[in-house]
């Protein structure tokens, strides 16, 4: 049996390769089109897998899936947009801020409920995470890349909200395959709507191959990561998940001549450290406090 750590490493590598394909494809396609084709391919693959496994796709909670798809697909579109204009490692790091946003939600919930004591370590993790964001975005905040940076940061925020909704769907008894399938359907619908506004582009052989790669890599990586979370320890998987940022940064340097400045490297390191700390602290918080553990991206 393949070990969970190996599955997680392979999944993060495939997600980074998907980012490479998105970067190349964004020169020809808009974010809406990329979301549509990525989701359509995923829906076909997941639908076929569900049929093969005998998993029913009919759901008793369509409204919950609709809300989860709306937030998750918007996060995906913003992330693809950020990949277009930012160094690949930076875009990946901003998206992985979702665990830090989760910690911020936890702190906000504790204050809202009148908790007498707030975990200072979570506060520190949040502050470290945003210090990392300030470092990786420092060269871009006064240039035309500022909107891409804001999009990347927003994608992490919306991904954190989507994780909360995934947890609610799990508690409602929805299997992972069904959650992913409806996420893909929602991505196809919302991606098509966005592309209808911004415009569709004609295909060539290179473009079609890139779109196929995006959909296939994302679906396979998602499947491997979900399996790793099923087999292995959450904290171990969450730690290995951050290898995706490292892979993306290395691909960016190799393929796109991205500059890895010391502020950027320091910022990415702080984001990874903050994300790991936040995940660890949330996993140690009692479940009755309404805490959710970090789920795989796009799950």
C-alpha positions in Angstrom: 0.0 0.0 0.0 1.3 3.4 -0.9 2.1 5.6 2.1 0.3 8.7 2.9 3.5 10.9 2.9 4.4 9.7 -0.6 0.9 10.4 -1.8 1.0 13.9 -0.3 4.4 14.7 -1.9 3.2 13.5 -5.3 0.0 15.5 -4.9 1.8 18.7 -4.1 4.1 18.2 -7.1 1.2 17.7 -9.4 -0.5 20.8 -8.0 2.6 22.8 -8.7 2.8 21.4 -12.2 -0.9 22.5 -12.7 0.2 26.0 -11.7 2.9 25.8 -14.4 0.2 24.8 -17.0 -2.1 27.6 -15.7 0.8 30.1 -16.1 1.4 29.1 -19.7 -2.3 28.9 -20.6 -3.1 32.3 -19.0 -1.2 34.0 -21.9 -4.1 32.9 -24.2 -7.1 32.1 -22.0 -8.9 34.2 -19.3 -9.4 33.0 -15.7 -13.0 32.2 -16.4 -12.1 29.9 -19.3 -9.4 28.2 -17.3 -11.8 27.6 -14.4 -14.5 26.3 -16.8 -12.2 23.8 -18.6 -10.5 22.7 -15.4 -13.9 22.0 -13.8 -15.4 20.4 -16.8 -12.6 17.9 -17.1 -12.7 17.3 -13.4 -16.5 16.7 -13.4 -16.2 14.1 -16.2 -13.4 12.3 -14.4 -15.0 12.4 -11.0 -18.4 11.4 -12.4 -16.8 8.4 -14.1 -15.0 7.4 -10.9 -18.2 7.7 -8.9 -20.1 5.5 -11.3 -17.3 2.9 -11.3 -17.3 2.9 -7.5 -21.1 2.8 -7.2 -21.3 6.2 -5.4 -24.6 8.0 -5.8 -24.2 11.6 -6.9 -27.8 12.7 -5.9 -27.5 15.0 -2.9 -30.1 15.9 -0.2 -28.3 19.2 0.5 -28.0 21.0 -2.9 -28.0 24.5 -1.3 -25.0 23.6 0.8 -23.1 22.5 -2.3 -24.1 25.7 -4.1 -22.7 27.9 -1.4 -19.5 25.8 -1.2 -19.1 25.9 -5.0 -19.6 29.7 -5.1 -16.8 30.4 -2.6 -14.5 27.6 -3.8 -14.8 28.5 -7.4 -14.4 32.2 -6.8 -11.2 31.4 -4.8 -10.0 29.2 -7.7 -10.6 31.9 -10.3 -8.8 34.5 -8.2 -5.9 32.1 -7.7 -5.6 31.5 -11.5 -5.7 35.3 -12.1 -2.9 35.7 -9.5 -0.8 33.1 -11.2 -1.1 35.0 -14.4 0.6 38.1 -13.0 2.7 37.0 -10.1 5.8 34.8 -9.6 4.4 31.2 -9.4 5.8 30.7 -5.9 4.3 33.9 -4.6 0.9 33.1 -6.0 1.0 29.7 -4.4 2.1 31.1 -1.1 -0.8 33.6 -1.0 -3.3 30.9 -1.7 -1.9 28.8 1.1 -2.6 31.6 3.5 -5.9 29.9 4.0 -4.8 28.2 7.2 -3.7 31.5 8.7 -7.2 33.0 7.7 -8.7 30.0 9.5 -6.8 30.9 12.6 -8.0 34.5 12.3 -11.6 33.1 12.1 -11.0 31.1 15.2 -9.8 34.1 17.1 -12.7 36.2 15.9 -15.2 33.5 16.9 -13.6 33.3 20.4 -13.9 37.0 20.9 -17.5 37.1 19.5 -18.5 34.3 22.0 -16.9 36.2 24.8 -14.1 33.9 25.6 -12.2 35.0 28.7 -8.9 33.9 27.2 -7.6 33.9 23.6 -4.6 31.7 22.6 -1.7 34.1 22.2 0.1 31.6 20.0 -2.7 31.8 17.4 -2.4 35.6 17.5 1.3 35.2 16.9 0.8 32.8 14.0 -1.6 35.2 12.3 0.8 38.2 12.7 3.7 36.1 11.4 1.6 35.1 8.4 0.7 38.7 7.5 4.3 39.8 8.0 5.2 37.1 5.4 2.5 38.6 3.0 3.9 42.0 3.5 7.4 40.8 2.5 6.3 38.8 -0.6 4.2 41.7 -1.9 6.5 44.5 -0.9 7.9 44.9 -4.5 4.5 44.8 -6.1 2.1 47.0 -4.0 2.9 50.1 -6.0 3.0 48.5 -9.5 0.5 47.1 -12.0 0.9 43.7 -10.1 -0.9 45.0 -7.0 -4.3 43.7 -8.3 -2.8 40.3 -8.8 -1.4 40.3 -5.2 -4.9 41.3 -3.9 -6.4 38.5 -5.9 -4.0 35.9 -4.5 -4.6 37.1 -0.9 -8.4 37.0 -1.5 -8.2 33.5 -2.9 -6.7 32.3 0.4 -9.4 34.0 2.4 -12.2 32.5 0.3 -10.5 29.1 0.3 -10.6 29.2 4.2 -14.4 29.9 4.0 -14.8 27.0 1.6 -13.0 24.7 4.1 -15.6 25.6 6.7 -18.3 24.7 4.3 -16.6 21.4 3.4 -16.6 20.5 7.1 -20.3 21.2 7.3 -20.9 19.0 4.3 -18.9 16.2 5.9 -21.0 16.5 9.1 -24.1 16.3 6.8 -22.9 12.9 5.6 -21.7 13.9 2.1 -18.9 11.8 0.8 -15.7 13.4 -0.6 -16.4 12.3 -4.1 -19.8 14.0 -4.1 -18.4 17.2 -2.7 -15.7 17.3 -5.4 -18.2 16.5 -8.1 -20.5 19.3 -7.3 -17.6 21.7 -6.8 -16.6 20.8 -10.4 -20.1 21.3 -11.7 -20.2 24.7 -10.0 -16.9 25.6 -11.4 -18.1 24.7 -14.9 -21.2 26.9 -14.5 -19.5 29.9 -12.9 -16.5 29.7 -15.1 -18.7 29.7 -18.2 -20.6 32.7 -16.9 -17.4 34.6 -16.3 -16.0 33.7 -19.7 -19.2 34.8 -21.4 -18.6 38.3 -20.0 -14.8 38.5 -20.6 -14.9 36.6 -23.9 -14.0 33.1 -25.2 -10.8 32.4 -27.2 -10.2 30.1 -30.1 -8.2 26.9 -29.5 -5.0 25.6 -31.0 -3.2 22.3 -30.3 -0.9 23.8 -27.6 -3.9 25.5 -25.9 -5.9 22.3 -25.9 -3.1 20.3 -24.4 -2.5 22.9 -21.7 -6.2 22.8 -20.8 -6.2 19.0 -20.7 -3.1 19.1 -18.5 -4.7 21.6 -16.1 -7.9 19.5 -15.6 -6.1 16.2 -15.4 -3.3 17.3 -13.1 -5.8 19.0 -10.7 -8.1 16.0 -10.5 -5.4 13.5 -10.0 -3.6 15.7 -7.4 -6.9 16.2 -5.6 -7.6 12.5 -5.5 -4.1 11.7 -4.2 -4.3 14.4 -1.6 -7.7 13.3 -0.4 -6.5 9.7 -0.1 -3.4 10.9 1.8 -5.7 12.7 4.3 -7.7 9.5 4.6 -4.7 7.3 5.3 -2.3 9.5 7.2 -2.1 12.0 10.1 -3.6 15.4 9.5 -0.6 17.3 10.8 1.9 15.3 8.8 -0.1 15.8 5.7 -0.6 19.5 6.3 3.2 19.9 6.8 4.0 18.1 3.6 1.3 20.1 1.7 3.5 23.2 2.0 6.1 21.5 -0.3 3.8 22.8 -3.1 5.0 26.3 -2.5 8.6 25.1 -2.7 8.0 23.2 -5.9 6.1 26.1 -7.4 8.9 28.6 -6.6 11.5 26.3 -8.1 9.5 25.8 -11.3 9.0 29.6 -11.4 12.8 30.2 -11.3 13.5 27.4 -13.9 10.7 28.0 -16.4 9.7 31.7 -16.0 12.9 33.3 -14.7 11.1 34.4 -11.5 13.4 36.3 -9.2 13.7 34.8 -5.7 14.8 37.9 -3.7 15.6 37.6 -0.1 12.5 39.5 1.0 10.3 37.1 -1.1 12.1 34.0 0.3 11.8 35.3 3.8 8.1 36.1 3.3 7.3 32.6 1.9 9.2 31.1 4.8 7.1 33.1 7.3 3.9 32.1 5.5 4.8 28.4 5.7 5.8 28.7 9.4 2.6 30.5 10.2 0.5 28.0 8.3 2.1 25.1 10.0 1.7 26.7 13.5 -1.9 27.6 12.8 -2.7 24.1 11.6 -1.0 22.5 14.6 -2.8 24.8 17.1 -6.2 24.3 15.5 -5.7 20.5 15.5 -5.1 20.7 19.3 -8.2 22.8 20.0 -11.2 20.8 21.3 -13.7 19.9 18.5 -16.6 21.4 20.4 -15.0 24.8 19.9 -16.1 24.7 16.3 -12.7 24.3 14.8 -12.1 22.7 11.5 -8.9 21.1 10.3 -7.3 22.1 7.1 -8.6 20.3 4.0 -6.7 19.7 0.8 -6.9 22.5 -1.8 -9.9 22.3 -4.1 -11.3 19.4 -2.1 
